[in-house]
Every structure is written in C-alpha cells, then in structure tokens.
C-alpha cells in the first residue's frame, strides 16, 4: 500500500514495484548443486541454506561426515531413476543438493577483505558461461582475490555446472551479483581501487598496467569472449591493458585471461 498524504493514497511507481518483485523472486530462487565434491563442500558450508538433499546409497556412504555435519536428512534415490531436475548429461555421481544462493554481504565490506595488504577483485562484464565463471572463481581463490563481481543480469548465476567447475571455490570465494556493473565500478574507485580493463587493443601491456596499481587495491575487469567490454565499462576503467602474445597471434579465453591477470596483479607489490 502507498503512503497516505492529505487523504490521498500515493501509489508506488511501476519501476519500484517491478524492482521489489524482482528482489522477492531472487530471494526465493533455488538451484541444484550436483556431484560429490560440490555437494560435500556445500553441506560443510554453514552459511549455505540447504533445502533438499538427494543421494544414492553409494553417495550417502561417501558423504556420511558432511551429511552429519549439515544436519539435513537425505532422500535416498534409485540411481536408475534419479529424481532431480538436472540437465541431461550432468554428472551427478548420485548426489544433488537444492539450495539458495549465498549471501556475502555489502560490496564495500567484502571487497576490502581478502588476503594481502592491497585487495584485489575481479569484475566480469556479461560473462555468461558457467564453466568460465566457475574457473575464474577457482583462480580468484588461488590468487587471493577478495571477490568476483558480476551484474545480476547477463551473467552466469550460481548453478550446478558453475559449482562443479569451481571445484569448491563457490563456497569460499565471494561471488557478488550487482544491479549495475558501472555503478559498482564507481563505488570501487571511491574506495581507492585502480580498475584495469582487459582489452586486446589496450594502450598498456598487462605488466605496465598492474604496475600503475602498485601499493593500491586493484580491480581486473574482463568481458565476454567476442564482444569484450562494453563501451561504458571501458570508459569507467582507469586503464585498458592487453595480454601480449609471444608470436603476435592467438588469444586466451576469458578464464585463462583472468588467471594470467590475477597472477600479474598478485605480484604487483
């Protein structure tokens, strides 16, 4: 209901209603994690809201300690008729867990954490392939990034495929979904971050660009393969950097580019 003012009921604008409806839908969103490794890590994560666990007898035996730790009562399934709505070809290994997305907290709080004196974050512009995002989360964890940040729309959501590729990193590495990537980049700049966009036509080499962030927090910004960074994303970066190829040809996919860039940024001092 809208607020009453001088006897008149003030109705909420449509955009406010749509935003609130979207927030409620996102809060009620669930997804299935699958595979022994991903399910075990999620069961052991006390911050993970667990709704339903389906396992075969064989998988139950392998996950005994994690199941006991989680306190959830598993449903025992026939391996020939696994009653979980997974995509065909998903290698579930007899284990699937229905859950809600993790809540990591405010951007400012999360991004000033992580290991090292000068925080490091990764921002993804329209990277929608869950396998790429899962691999980037894994690299981000290895190289001590405080967070991986992506827009709520046009990016890979938490999913079983993402979790399986991340090999446990989804449960430990903050993955923040934001309403507007450029706005989040502006907030990071206000916090003192130097933002380096990865672009084949970048004016600086990667080593030179990360050198600009020595002694400061750094954000690495990567775009989808093919389209790359959007114009507004490029404009919001402080520097555009290229990864030079030894033979002057060829290119890396986004997850490999993220790993190379993370290592370079970690070594910046």
N, C-alpha and C positions, 0 to 999 in steps of 0.2 A: 504494500500500500504506500502511496505517496504521502508526504507530509502535508498537513492542513495549514493554510496560510490565509488569514482573513476569510475563513469559512470556505475556501476553495481547496479541493484536493489536487495537489500537484503530482502529476503523473511522471514516472521516470522516463527519460528519453529511451528510444529503441536501442541505441548503442549500449546504454548502461544495462538494460535488460538482457541483451544478447551476451554481453561480457559476463554477467552474473550466471547466466545459463551455461555458458561455456566452462566457467570455473567449477560449477557443480558437476557437470558431466565429466570433467577431467578428474575431479576428486573421487568420482565413483568408478573410474576406469580401472579395469583389471587386465592382466595378461598372464600367460603361462610361460614359466621357465621350464626348460627340459634338459635332460642329460644329467648324469651322476654328478659331475663336477659343479655345474651351475646350481643344481638343486641343493647339493651339500653346502655350498657357500651361502646360499640364501637362507637355508634352515639355521645356519650358525650365526647369521646376522641378526642381532637383537633389535635392530632398527627397522627390519623388514616386516611389513604386515603380511602375514601368511593366512590364506583363506581356505585352501583345499590342497591336500597332498594325495596324489595317486601314484602307487608303486606296485610293481610286481613283487612276488615273494623274494625273488633273487635280488632285486634292487633294494628291497627293505633290509635284507641281511647286510648289504654293503653300506647302508646309510643308518645303521642302528644308532650310533652315538649321536649323529646330527639330529635324528628324529627325537631322541630322548631329550636332547638339549632344547629343541624348539617347543616341546610340549604339545605338538599337534598330533591328532590321531589320524593315521594314514588310512586311505581306502585301498584295499588290496584288489588288484585288477588281473584279469587273464591277459597274458602277453599277446595272445592272438586277437584279442578284441579290446585294445587299449582305449578306454572311454574318455579321451581328451581331445578337444578340437584343435589339433595341430595341423600345420600344412603338410601335405604329402611329401615324403622324403625326409621329414625331420627325424633325426637320430635321437630318440628319447631315452634309449637304454633302460626302459622300464621305469622311468621316474619323471614326474611332472608336478610342478607346484604353481597353483594360482595365487597371484599376489597383486599388490598395488605398487605403483611407482614409489621410489624412495623420496623422502623429503630431506633436503640437505641444508636448508636454511637460507638466509638472505645472501645475496651476491657479495656484498661488501665483506661480510663476516667470513664467508667461505674462501674468497679469493685472496685474503690477506693471511690465510693459513698455509698449509703445505710445508714441505721441508726447505731448508735454506733460508738465508737472511733476506734474499730478494725473491719474492714469489714469482711463479711462472704459471701462466694459464694458456689454454688453447681455445680458440673460438672457431666454430665451424659455420660457414655460410652455405646453407642449402645442401649439406651432405646427407643424403637420404638413404644410402645403402647401409643396412645394419651391420654388415660384415666389416665395412670400412670403419664405422664408428666404434665397433667393438675392438678392432685392432688398435685404433687411436687411444681408446681408454686404457688398453693394456700398456701401450708405450708411455702414456701420461703417468701411469702409476710407477713404471720403472724409472722414469726420469724426474720424479718428484713434483709433478705439476699439482697446483692447488685445486684446479678444476678444469673440466671441459665444458664449454658453454655453447649452446645451440638455440636457435629460435624454436618456439613451441610448434610453429607450422613449418612445413617444408624441411623437416629434418627427421632423422630416424628416432622413433620413440623407443622406450625400453621394450624389449621383446625377447623371446626365447632365442632367436637367432643372434641377436646382439650380445646377449649374456654368454652364449656358448662361445662366440668368437673372443669375447673379452677375457675368457678363462679365469673368472673370479673377480676381475677388476671392477665390474659393475657394482659389486657390493662394497668396495672400498674407495673407489675413485669417484669423487663428486661429479655428477653429470647434471648440469643445470640447464633447464629449458626456460628461456626468457621470452617475453611477449614481443620485444623489438630488439634486434641484434645491434643496430646502430646506437640505440639509446643505451644499451648495456655497455657498449664500447665507450661512450661518452662518460659513463659513470666510472669506468676503469681509468680513463685518462684523468678524471678528477681525483682519483686515488693515487695518482703518480705513475701509472703504467705507461710504458712505451709500447705502442701497438705496431707490430711488423706484419704486413700482409705478404703472403707468398704469391708471387706472380711471375710468370715466365718472362715478362718484359720489365721486371723491376729494375730500378735505376742502380741499386746496390747489390753486390754479392751477399750471400747469406752471412758469411763471417763478418763482413763490414757492417751489415745491418744490426746484428746482435751486439756488435761492439758499441753501437750507439746506446744500448741499454745496460752497459756495464754500471754496476752499482745501483741499478733501479729495477723495479718489477717489470716483467715483460709479458706481453700477450702476443701469441702467434696466431695469425688469422689465416685460415685456409678455406678455399672454396671448392665447390663440386667439380669433379673432373669434367672437362668440356667447357661449360660456361665460366668456370672460375669465380672470382669475386665479383659481386655486383658493384655497379658504379658508386652507390652511396657508401658501401663498405670500404671500397678503395679510398674514397675521399676522407673517411674517418680515420684511416690508418696514419701513423706518423711517418712510416717508411714502407716502401714496396721493395721486396727482396726476391732475388732469383736464386735457384739452386743450379749452379753451373755444371754442365755435363763434361766429362773428360774428353769426349770425342765430338762435342758440339751438336749432338743429336740425341734423340730419345728423351723419355720423360718418366717420372715416377708417378705411381698412383697416389691418391691423397693420403692414405695411411702410411705409406713409405716416406712421403714428403714430411709428414708430421713427425715421424721417428727421427729423421735426419735433422729437422729443425729443432726438435726438443733437445737432442744431444748437443747441438751447437749452442743453444741458449743456456743449457745447464753449465757449459764450460766458460761462459762469458765473464765470470768473476764478479 
